[in-house]
Amino acid sequence: MMLKKISLSTQSRDEMKDVTMEVKQVVKESGIQQGVVYVYCAHTTAGITINENADLDVKSDMLMRWDEVYPWNHAKYQHAEGNTASHLKASTVGASQTIILEKGELILGTWQGIYFCEFDGPRNRNMFVKVMEG
C-alpha cells in the first residue's frame, strides 16, 4: 500500500487539470501490479473526474455547461463567501475516483484521463493518490 500527496497549482477559477501522468507515476513508484488506485481531492470547491483527454473541446464544453447550470452569481445564494457555485460543481463532480490496476497499468478507456477539477481558483491544491494491492 502506498499513499502520496501531490501538490498542484491551478491557474483559473474553473479548470480541468489532467493529472493522469502524476497518478501513473505514483503507481510506478509503488511497485504494485494489481489492485486499485484511489484519487482523492480533500477540498470542498474542487473534485476529481475521469473523462476524455483526446479532444480539448470536451473540457471547454464541460466547464461551459457547469457555469450555465451553476452560475457564479445568483440572487438566492446565501453562502457568505460568495462561492456557492464552486461548492455545487464540486459536489456534482465528486471528491474521488477509483481506478482498477492490472499488471502495473491503470485500466482506463482509450480516450480517458484523470482530471483535477478546480472550481474556485486559482489556488494551490493537494490531491491524494492511494495504491492498494489486491
Secondary structure, DSSP 8 states (H G I E B T S, - for coil): -EEEEEEEE--SSSEEEE-HHHHHHHHHHHT--SEEEEEEE--TTEEEEEEE-S-HHHHHHHHHHHHHHS-S--TT---TTS-HHHHHHHHHH-SEEEEEEETTEE---TTEEEEEEESS-S-EEEEEEEEEE-
